[in-house]
Each structure stands twice: as C-alpha cells, then as structure tokens.
Amino acid sequence: MSGCCDTGQGAGTDPDLYMEAALDVPPAPEAVRAELKDRLIPLRGGFFEMGTRQSRFPEDYDSPRRKVKLSPFSISATACTNADYARFVEATGYRTVAEREGWSYVFHLLLDDPAAHPVSPPGLRWWRKVKGACWFAPEGPGSDVAGRADHPVVHVAWFDALAYCSWAGLALPTEAQWEFAARGGLARKKFPWGNEMMPDGTPAMNTWQGRFPTENTEEDGYLGTAPVTAFAPNGYGLYNACGNVWEWARDRYAPHPPKGPFPLRDPGGAPDGYARVQRGGSYLCHVSYCDRYHVHSRTRNDPDSSTGNSGFRVACEGP
C-alpha cells in the first residue's frame, strides 16, 4: 500500500463505464458555468520549486525539489462543498461510484456502532466498509449532510470529481497547479503559512490530535470534516490547502520525471497508469502514521475509490 488512503473500491466494475458516465453528464447552462468560473482565484503562474528536499516517505516521490514553470490558471478558494455537489446532482441526476457500488469507506470513530461494519481494507482497522455510505449519507443510512452544506463533499471518487467538472466546464487542477496555489507564494515552506505546524500554539488546519486511530482530542475543533472556510486562507486566498480532506488532482500517479537542468513547463503527470494523485492530507493525518499534511505531500488512490476523507477543488486554464 503506497499511500495512506490507497483503498481501491470498484472491484469487478469496468472503469470505462465510470469514465463514460462522468463525461456524459449534460453541461450546466452557460450562466451557471460563468458563475462558477467567476468564483475562481486567478493566478499568474510563473516559476516555483515543487516538492521537498527530502521526503519522509520515499515511495511518495515528492523529493527532490524541482523547478517548474506554470502558465496562468485559476483555482477555487475552497474544496467543492456539499451544497455545490447537491446542485450538480439535482441538475444532472448523476450517481456517484459509491452509490453505484452500494458502499464506501467510513472512519470508525464517526460510526455509532463500528463493530456492525467489516474492517476494510484488511489491516487498516480504522476503516469500515459501510453499506449505503455516500456523499449525501456520509456515515451510512440514517446520516445526512444537514448542517454540513459548507463542508467539503466526501465519498467522491476521482470519476465523480471529473463528472462535476464536466458539468461545470472546469477541470481538476494538475498536481503542479495545486501545489503552486497551496504554497500561497511562499517558497521552501512546509505549510501554506510557514514551517510551524501550530503557529503561536494554535491549530491552523484540521488534522488528528491525540493517539491515532483511537483518540482524537479535537484540539482543532473537529473530529471529522470542517467547513471549507475554517482556518485562515493562505497568501493567494486558498482555504484548507492542507488538512480537512485529501483533494484529487488531474494527474495519474507516478514518479516525477528526473530532475534536469531546465524547468518543467506545465507538467501534467504520467501518460499512463491507473491510480490518481491526491494532495493536501486530511483530518486523519497524524505524525505517527500519515504525516502527509504538507504542501509538498502526495498520495494516491484508484479513481474508482471513495472515502470519507477525500474531496476535490476545481480549476481552469488561463486567468
């Protein structure tokens, strides 16, 4: 298992069917597409150093640093919310992978009776395979997103994020775009605000505090997801670039190209491979297990896999 959320879900289902469903959603009216694009933050792009000097997890391939040049692009200030996704589903009737498969992964402490659900995947005792868990029922039947309209939508597979983008006329950010934006203009820093995990002793993101995976002291105020505008934005105006939920990137997961003498220009990931990149960490990240809540951190998951700590934000080329 190369990533802390590497779950794999759509066993036996042809992924081409999920891709077809994602690309076949009817487009939103032009006025809606214009409105959604107007929400994005335009960034000029330019040169930046991607990655870190030395990774704690060599298999994540987030080191060494490499120079990258990006063209102008725009990106959303927040992850896609439950309200955003509900609007999309109401307009299109789209059904997510979790809905089609009939289940998704839920963190055990979010369940009233964890023992009622099987441990899955094997060896990761904090995940439970919950029948009926999906974006509008995050903890399974009987749960809902009432009071969580401004929380990030979760239980969305990469294909489900792609479907939203198809409707909205937008795209998932490339991994390079995501990291450039997450850094907020700071170079060689671990977090969007600097190098201290808790500046002035105050939580600046939604991660795990306490003993993972059995005790969360909730020092940051949250056991599960937080509102998408919780905590202060970075220098570019992005909220929760680290922590809260893992965010899907457009790229296929693979080692980066060898570091060379010239900057990479608008890298878009590997040309082939099944798994996709996720960035930013989540409310389950902790130094004892998944110390991947930094701006350079990356993990992977299959595009047909959904979990209760995975979401996405959107982007587009140009200002």
WOQUIWO-V983618 format. One record per pair of residues at least 24 apart in sequence whose ideal C-beta (glycine too) atoms are under 10 Angstrom apart, sorted by sequence separation. I is the first residue (numbers start at 1). J is the second residue. If there is no record, write none. Layout:
I&J + I&J
This chain:
45&69 + 46&70 + 104&128 + 105&129 + 106&130 + 116&140 + 206&230 + 220&244 + 251&275 + 252&276 + 253&277 + 275&299 + 276&300 + 277&301 + 284&308 + 285&309 + 45&70 + 46&71 + 103&128 + 104&129 + 105&130 + 130&155 + 135&160 + 205&230 + 206&231 + 251&276 + 252&277 + 253&278 + 275&300 + 276&301 + 282&307 + 283&308 + 284&309 + 44&70 + 45&71 + 46&72 + 103&129 + 104&130 + 134&160 + 205&231 + 250&276 + 251&277 + 274&300 + 275&301 + 276&302 + 282&308 + 283&309 + 43&70 + 44&71 + 45&72 + 103&130 + 104&131 + 106&133 + 112&139 + 203&230 + 204&231 + 205&232 + 249&276 + 250&277 + 273&300 + 275&302 + 276&303 + 282&309 + 43&71 + 44&72 + 45&73 + 103&131 + 104&132 + 105&133 + 110&138 + 111&139 + 112&140 + 203&231 + 204&232 + 248&276 + 249&277 + 251&279 + 274&302 + 275&303 + 276&304 + 281&309 + 282&310 + 43&72 + 44&73 + 102&131 + 103&132 + 104&133 + 110&139 + 111&140 + 202&231 + 248&277 + 249&278 + 274&303 + 276&305 + 278&307 + 282&311 + 42&72 + 43&73 + 101&131 + 102&132 + 103&133 + 104&134 + 110&140 + 112&142 + 202&232 + 247&277 + 248&278 + 249&279 + 274&304 + 275&305 + 42&73 + 43&74 + 102&133 + 103&134 + 104&135 + 106&137 + 107&138 + 112&143 + 246&277 + 247&278 + 248&279 + 249&280 + 278&309 + 280&311 + 41&73 + 42&74 + 43&75 + 98&130 + 102&134 + 106&138 + 107&139 + 111&143 + 246&278 + 247&279 + 278&310 + 40&73 + 41&74 + 42&75 + 99&132 + 101&134 + 104&137 + 106&139 + 110&143 + 199&232 + 245&278 + 246&279 + 247&280 + 278&311 + 279&312 + 280&313 + 40&74 + 41&75 + 98&132 + 99&133 + 100&134 + 104&138 + 106&140 + 205&239 + 206&240 + 246&280 + 247&281 + 278&312 + 279&313 + 39&74 + 40&75 + 41&76 + 98&133 + 99&134 + 205&240 + 207&242 + 208&243 + 245&280 + 246&281 + 247&282 + 38&74 + 40&76 + 41&77 + 98&134 + 99&135 + 104&140 + 204&240 + 205&241 + 206&242 + 207&243 + 244&280 + 245&281 + 246&282 + 37&74 + 39&76 + 40&77 + 97&134 + 98&135 + 99&136 + 103&140 + 106&143 + 205&242 + 206&243 + 207&244 + 242&279 + 243&280 + 244&281 + 245&282 + 246&283 + 39&77 + 96&134 + 98&136 + 99&137 + 193&231 + 204&242 + 205&243 + 206&244 + 241&279 + 242&280 + 243&281 + 244&282 + 245&283 + 246&284 + 37&76 + 39&78 + 95&134 + 96&135 + 98&137 + 192&231 + 193&232 + 204&243 + 205&244 + 206&245 + 241&280 + 242&281 + 243&282 + 244&283 + 245&284 + 246&285 + 36&76 + 96&136 + 98&138 + 192&232 + 193&233 + 203&243 + 240&280 + 241&281 + 242&282 + 243&283 + 192&233 + 193&234 + 240&281 + 243&284 + 244&285 + 192&234 + 193&235 + 240&282 + 243&285 + 256&298 + 191&234 + 192&235 + 242&285 + 192&236 + 246&290 + 39&84 + 197&242 + 253&298 + 89&135 + 192&238 + 246&292 + 253&299 + 254&300 + 89&136 + 192&239 + 246&293 + 251&298 + 253&300 + 36&84 + 106&154 + 186&234 + 192&240 + 193&241 + 252&300 + 253&301 + 86&135 + 105&154 + 106&155 + 184&233 + 185&234 + 186&235 + 192&241 + 193&242 + 244&293 + 249&298 + 251&300 + 253&302 + 85&135 + 86&136 + 104&154 + 105&155 + 184&234 + 185&235 + 186&236 + 191&241 + 192&242 + 242&292 + 243&293 + 253&303 + 36&87 + 85&136 + 104&155 + 183&234 + 184&235 + 185&236 + 191&242 + 242&293 + 246&297 + 252&303 + 266&317 + 36&88 + 103&155 + 104&156 + 182&234 + 183&235 + 184&236 + 190&242 + 191&243 + 241&293 + 242&294 + 246&298 + 4&57 + 82&135 + 104&157 + 181&234 + 183&236 + 184&237 + 242&295 + 246&299 + 248&301 + 3&57 + 82&136 + 182&236 + 184&238 + 241&295 + 2&57 + 32&87 + 181&236 + 183&238 + 242&297 + 246&301 + 248&303 + 3&59 + 4&60 + 32&88 + 82&138 + 98&154 + 99&155 + 101&157 + 180&236 + 181&237 + 182&238 + 2&59 + 3&60 + 96&153 + 98&155 + 100&157 + 181&238 + 184&241 + 225&282 + 226&283 + 1&59 + 2&60 + 97&155 + 98&156 + 182&240 + 183&241 + 224&282 + 225&283 + 2&61 + 28&87 + 32&91 + 86&145 + 96&155 + 97&156 + 98&157 + 100&159 + 182&241 + 224&283 + 28&88 + 85&145 + 96&156 + 97&157 + 100&160 + 178&238 + 181&241 + 182&242 + 223&283 + 224&284 + 96&157 + 97&158 + 99&160 + 222&283 + 234&295 + 246&307 + 29&91 + 82&144 + 83&145 + 97&159 + 98&160 + 179&241 + 245&307 + 248&310 + 250&312 + 25&88 + 28&91 + 82&145 + 86&149 + 96&159 + 97&160 + 178&241 + 220&283 + 245&308 + 246&309 + 247&310 + 248&311 + 249&312 + 25&89 + 27&91 + 28&92 + 81&145 + 82&146 + 89&153 + 96&160 + 245&309 + 246&310 + 247&311 + 248&312 + 249&313 + 26&91 + 27&92 + 82&147 + 83&148 + 84&149 + 88&153 + 95&160 + 96&161 + 182&247 + 218&283 + 244&309 + 245&310 + 246&311 + 247&312 + 248&313 + 250&315 + 25&91 + 26&92 + 82&148 + 83&149 + 84&150 + 94&160 + 97&163 + 245&311 + 246&312 + 247&313 + 249&315 + 25&92 + 26&93 + 81&148 + 82&149 + 83&150 + 85&152 + 86&153 + 96&163 + 216&283 + 244&311 + 245&312 + 247&314 + 24&92 + 25&93 + 26&94 + 81&149 + 82&150 + 83&151 + 84&152 + 85&153 + 95&163 + 96&164 + 216&284 + 245&313 + 25&94 + 81&150 + 82&151 + 84&153 + 85&154 + 94&163 + 178&247 + 24&94 + 81&151 + 82&152 + 83&153 + 94&164 + 154&224 + 178&248 + 179&249 + 216&286 + 81&152 + 82&153 + 85&156 + 89&160 + 92&163 + 151&222 + 154&225 + 178&249 + 213&284 + 240&311 + 22&94 + 78&150 + 79&151 + 80&152 + 81&153 + 82&154 + 88&160 + 92&164 + 94&166 + 153&225 + 177&249 + 178&250 + 212&284 + 241&313 + 21&94 + 79&152 + 80&153 + 94&167 + 151&224 + 152&225 + 176&249 + 177&250 + 178&251 + 208&281 + 212&285 + 213&286 + 240&313 + 21&95 + 22&96 + 78&152 + 79&153 + 89&163 + 92&166 + 151&225 + 152&226 + 173&247 + 175&249 + 176&250 + 177&251 + 207&281 + 208&282 + 212&286 + 239&313 + 21&96 + 22&97 + 79&154 + 85&160 + 88&163 + 89&164 + 92&167 + 150&225 + 151&226 + 152&227 + 153&228 + 172&247 + 173&248 + 174&249 + 175&250 + 176&251 + 205&280 + 206&281 + 207&282 + 208&283 + 211&286 + 212&287 + 213&288 + 238&313 + 21&97 + 80&156 + 85&161 + 88&164 + 91&167 + 148&224 + 150&226 + 151&227 + 152&228 + 172&248 + 173&249 + 174&250 + 175&251 + 205&281 + 206&282 + 207&283 + 208&284 + 210&286 + 212&288 + 213&289 + 87&164 + 88&165 + 148&225 + 150&227 + 151&228 + 172&249 + 173&250 + 174&251 + 175&252 + 205&282 + 206&283 + 207&284 + 208&285 + 209&286 + 211&288 + 212&289 + 18&96 + 85&163 + 88&166 + 89&167 + 148&226 + 149&227 + 150&228 + 172&250 + 173&251 + 175&253 + 205&283 + 206&284 + 207&285 + 208&286 + 212&290 + 18&97 + 21&100 + 85&164 + 88&167 + 148&227 + 150&229 + 151&230 + 171&250 + 172&251 + 206&285 + 207&286 + 208&287 + 84&164 + 87&167 + 88&168 + 145&225 + 150&230 + 176&256 + 205&285 + 207&287 + 208&288 + 80&161 + 87&168 + 175&256 + 208&289 + 15&97 + 18&100 + 208&290 + 17&100 + 18&101 + 165&248 + 207&290 + 225&308 + 228&311 + 13&97 + 80&164 + 84&168 + 207&291 + 224&308 + 225&309 + 80&165 + 139&224 + 165&250 + 207&292 + 208&293 + 224&309 + 228&313 + 126&212 + 127&213 + 138&224 + 161&247 + 162&248 + 207&293 + 225&311 + 10&97 + 13&100 + 126&213 + 138&225 + 161&248 + 206&293 + 9&97 + 10&98 + 13&101 + 80&168 + 125&213 + 126&214 + 152&240 + 160&248 + 161&249 + 162&250 + 176&264 + 192&280 + 205&293 + 9&98 + 12&101 + 124&213 + 125&214 + 156&245 + 159&248 + 161&250 + 176&265 + 177&266 + 10&100 + 11&101 + 80&170 + 154&244 + 158&248 + 176&266 + 177&267 + 197&287 + 10&101 + 154&245 + 157&248 + 158&249 + 176&267 + 177&268 + 9&101 + 152&244 + 153&245 + 154&246 + 156&248 + 158&250 + 174&266 + 175&267 + 176&268 + 151&244 + 152&245 + 174&267 + 175&268 + 176&269 + 9&103 + 76&170 + 151&245 + 152&246 + 158&252 + 174&268 + 175&269 + 9&104 + 75&170 + 152&247 + 174&269 + 9&105 + 74&170 + 75&171 + 197&293 + 7&104 + 76&173 + 182&279 + 197&294 + 7&105 + 73&171 + 75&173 + 182&280 + 74&173 + 178&277 + 195&294 + 5&105 + 73&173 + 178&278 + 179&279 + 73&174 + 175&276 + 178&279 + 179&280 + 75&177 + 175&277 + 178&280 + 191&293 + 192&294 + 193&295 + 73&176 + 74&177 + 75&178 + 174&277 + 175&278 + 190&293 + 191&294 + 192&295 + 70&174 + 73&177 + 77&181 + 109&213 + 172&276 + 175&279 + 190&294 + 191&295 + 75&180 + 76&181 + 108&213 + 109&214 + 172&277 + 189&294 + 190&295 + 191&296 + 70&176 + 71&177 + 75&181 + 107&213 + 108&214 + 109&215 + 173&279 + 189&295 + 190&296 + 68&175 + 69&176 + 70&177 + 73&180 + 74&181 + 75&182 + 109&216 + 189&296 + 190&297 + 68&176 + 73&181 + 188&296 + 68&177 + 70&179 + 107&216 + 186&295 + 66&176 + 70&180 + 9&120 + 68&179 + 69&180 + 70&181 + 184&295 + 8&120 + 9&121 + 68&180 + 182&294 + 183&295 + 7&120 + 8&121 + 62&175 + 110&223 + 182&295 + 183&296 + 7&121 + 109&223 + 110&224 + 162&276 + 181&295 + 182&296 + 6&121 + 109&224 + 110&225 + 161&276 + 180&295 + 182&297 + 107&223 + 179&295 + 7&124 + 62&179 + 107&224 + 158&275 + 159&276 + 178&295 + 179&296 + 6&124 + 106&224 + 158&276 + 179&297 + 5&124 + 157&276 + 158&277 + 179&298 + 1&121 + 4&124 + 7&127 + 9&129 + 158&278 + 178&298 + 1&123 + 5&127 + 7&129 + 65&187 + 1&124 + 65&188 + 175&298 + 50&175 + 50&176 + 36&164 + 48&176 + 51&179 + 154&282 + 36&165 + 50&179 + 154&283 + 40&170 + 49&179 + 50&180 + 152&282 + 36&167 + 37&168 + 39&170 + 45&176 + 48&179 + 49&180 + 152&283 + 182&313 + 36&168 + 37&169 + 45&177 + 48&180 + 181&313 + 35&168 + 36&169 + 37&170 + 47&180 + 50&183 + 33&167 + 36&170 + 43&177 + 46&180 + 49&183 + 178&312 + 181&315 + 22&157 + 32&167 + 33&168 + 34&169 + 45&180 + 48&183 + 53&188 + 178&313 + 22&158 + 23&159 + 28&164 + 32&168 + 33&169 + 52&188 + 22&159 + 25&162 + 32&169 + 33&170 + 43&180 + 48&185 + 52&189 + 178&315 + 21&159 + 22&160 + 25&163 + 28&166 + 43&181 + 48&186 + 49&187 + 52&190 + 177&315 + 18&157 + 19&158 + 20&159 + 21&160 + 22&161 + 23&162 + 24&163 + 25&164 + 27&166 + 28&167 + 30&169 + 48&187 + 49&188 + 173&312 + 177&316 + 18&158 + 19&159 + 22&162 + 23&163 + 25&165 + 26&166 + 27&167 + 28&168 + 41&181 + 47&187 + 48&188 + 172&312 + 173&313 + 177&317 + 18&159 + 21&162 + 22&163 + 25&166 + 26&167 + 27&168 + 28&169 + 162&303 + 172&313 + 173&314 + 174&315 + 15&157 + 17&159 + 18&160 + 21&163 + 22&164 + 23&165 + 24&166 + 25&167 + 27&169 + 28&170 + 43&185 + 161&303 + 172&314 + 173&315 + 15&158 + 19&162 + 22&165 + 23&166 + 25&168 + 82&225 + 158&301 + 159&302 + 160&303 + 170&313 + 171&314 + 172&315 + 173&316 + 174&317 + 15&159 + 18&162 + 19&163 + 22&166 + 84&228 + 157&301 + 158&302 + 159&303 + 160&304 + 170&314 + 171&315 + 18&163 + 21&166 + 22&167 + 83&228 + 157&302 + 158&303 + 159&304 + 169&314 + 170&315 + 171&316 + 79&225 + 81&227 + 82&228 + 157&303 + 158&304 + 159&305 + 160&306 + 168&314 + 170&316 + 171&317 + 10&157 + 81&228 + 157&304 + 158&305 + 159&306 + 165&312 + 169&316 + 170&317 + 9&157 + 80&228 + 81&229 + 157&305 + 158&306 + 164&312 + 168&316 + 10&159 + 78&227 + 79&228 + 157&306 + 161&310 + 165&314 + 78&228 + 156&306 + 157&307 + 160&310 + 161&311 + 162&312 + 164&314 + 165&315 + 77&228 + 78&229 + 155&306 + 156&307 + 160&311 + 161&312 + 165&316 + 76&228 + 77&229 + 78&230 + 154&306 + 155&307 + 158&310 + 160&312 + 161&313 + 154&307 + 155&308 + 157&310 + 161&314 + 154&308 + 155&309 + 156&310 + 158&312 + 78&233 + 154&309 + 155&310 + 156&311 + 157&312 + 77&233 + 154&310 + 155&311 + 156&312 + 77&234 + 127&284 + 152&309 + 153&310 + 154&311 + 126&284 + 152&310 + 153&311 + 154&312 + 77&236 + 78&237 + 79&238 + 152&311 + 153&312 + 77&237 + 78&238 + 79&239 + 151&311 + 152&312 + 75&236 + 76&237 + 77&238 + 78&239 + 79&240 + 152&313 + 75&237 + 76&238 + 77&239 + 78&240 + 79&241 + 75&238 + 76&239 + 77&240 + 78&241 + 126&289 + 77&241 + 79&244 + 80&245 + 124&289 + 75&241 + 78&244 + 79&245 + 79&246 + 80&247 + 79&247 + 80&248 + 140&308 + 79&248 + 139&308 + 138&308 + 135&306 + 134&306 + 110&283 + 133&306 + 135&308 + 133&307 + 107&282 + 109&284 + 133&308 + 107&283 + 135&311 + 107&284 + 130&308 + 127&307 + 128&308 + 127&308 + 127&309 + 121&305 + 68&256 + 66&256 + 66&257 + 41&233 + 61&253 + 64&256 + 66&258 + 67&259 + 43&236 + 60&253 + 61&254 + 63&256 + 66&259 + 67&260 + 69&262 + 70&263 + 73&266 + 42&236 + 43&237 + 61&255 + 62&256 + 64&258 + 65&259 + 66&260 + 67&261 + 69&263 + 70&264 + 71&265 + 41&236 + 43&238 + 60&255 + 61&256 + 64&259 + 67&262 + 68&263 + 69&264 + 70&265 + 71&266 + 41&237 + 59&255 + 63&259 + 67&263 + 68&264 + 69&265 + 70&266 + 41&238 + 66&263 + 67&264 + 68&265 + 69&266 + 70&267 + 111&308 + 66&264 + 68&266 + 69&267 + 110&308 + 68&267 + 110&309 + 105&305 + 107&307 + 66&267 + 79&280 + 104&305 + 105&306 + 106&307 + 107&308 + 104&306 + 105&307 + 106&308 + 107&309 + 101&304 + 103&306 + 104&307 + 105&308 + 106&309 + 100&304 + 101&305 + 104&308 + 105&309 + 51&256 + 97&302 + 101&306 + 105&310 + 50&256 + 97&303 + 98&304 + 104&310 + 97&304 + 98&305 + 99&306 + 51&259 + 97&305 + 98&306 + 97&306 + 98&307 + 96&306 + 98&308 + 50&263 + 49&263 + 50&264 + 48&263 + 47&263 + 50&267 + 62&279 + 45&266 + 85&311 + 85&312 + 82&311 + 62&292 + 81&311 + 84&314 + 56&287 + 65&296 + 80&311 + 60&292 + 62&294 + 79&311 + 80&312 + 57&290 + 62&295 + 63&296 + 78&311 + 79&312 + 80&313 + 57&291 + 62&296 + 79&313 + 80&314 + 56&291 + 57&292 + 62&297 + 78&313 + 79&314 + 56&292 + 60&296 + 62&298 + 76&312 + 77&313 + 78&314 + 55&292 + 60&297 + 61&298 + 62&299 + 76&313 + 56&294 + 60&298 + 75&313 + 76&314 + 55&294 + 60&299 + 61&300 + 75&314 + 76&315 + 57&297 + 59&299 + 60&300 + 74&314 + 75&315 + 76&316 + 5&246 + 55&296 + 56&297 + 57&298 + 59&300 + 74&315 + 75&316 + 4&246 + 52&294 + 55&297 + 57&299 + 73&315 + 74&316 + 3&246 + 52&295 + 53&296 + 55&298 + 73&316 + 74&317 + 51&295 + 52&296 + 73&317 + 74&318 + 50&295 + 51&296 + 52&297 + 72&317 + 73&318 + 74&319 + 50&296 + 51&297 + 71&317 + 72&318 + 73&319 + 6&253 + 49&296 + 51&298 + 71&318 + 72&319 + 71&319 + 3&253 + 2&253 + 15&274 + 8&274 + 8&275 + 6&275 + 3&275 + 6&278 + 43&315 + 45&317 + 2&275 + 5&278 + 40&313 + 45&318 + 3&277 + 4&278 + 40&314 + 41&315 + 42&316 + 45&319 + 3&278 + 39&314 + 40&315 + 44&319 + 5&281 + 40&316 + 42&318 + 43&319 + 4&281 + 5&282 + 37&314 + 42&319 + 4&282 + 36&314 + 41&319 + 5&284 + 37&316 + 40&319 + 4&284 + 5&285 + 36&316 + 4&285 + 22&303 + 37&318 + 4&286 + 19&303 + 4&289 + 5&290 + 18&303 + 19&304 + 4&290 + 18&304 + 3&290 + 4&291 + 5&292 + 15&302 + 17&304 + 4&292 + 15&303 + 3&292 + 15&304 + 14&304 + 11&302 + 13&304 + 9&301 + 10&302 + 4&297 + 6&299 + 8&301 + 9&302 + 10&303 + 11&304 + 5&299 + 6&300 + 7&301 + 8&302 + 9&303 + 10&304 + 3&298 + 4&299 + 5&300 + 6&301 + 7&302 + 9&304 + 10&305 + 3&299 + 4&300 + 5&301 + 6&302 + 8&304 + 9&305 + 10&306 + 2&299 + 3&300 + 4&301 + 8&305 + 9&306 + 2&300 + 3&301 + 7&305 + 9&307 + 1&300 + 2&301 + 6&305 + 7&306 + 5&305 + 7&307 + 5&307 + 7&310 + 5&309 + 4&309 + 5&310
